[in-house]
Amino acid sequence: MEEYERVKSAYVINNKLMSKAKTQMVVMHPLPRVSEIEPEVDFDQRAAYFRQMRYGLYVRMALLALVLGKSF
């Protein structure tokens, strides 16, 4: 834990870093984010973590329906 505390601020994604990234690059994150991604990045089209979260919800809903024997 000491090492994490020592280096955590060195690994932060912000708009400055995003400006240097390729336009095809995608930012994914399992959420919840703590301080790894600045909120300003949320508005970048390459930020996929909220889409990732939404798709994960749909997958869990489908799996639950499958397990419970529900059909669509």
Secondary structure, 3 states (H helix, E strand, C coil): CHHHHHHHHHCCECHHHHHCCCCCCCECCCCCCCCCECHHHHHCCCECHHHHHHHHHHHHHHHHHHHHCCCC
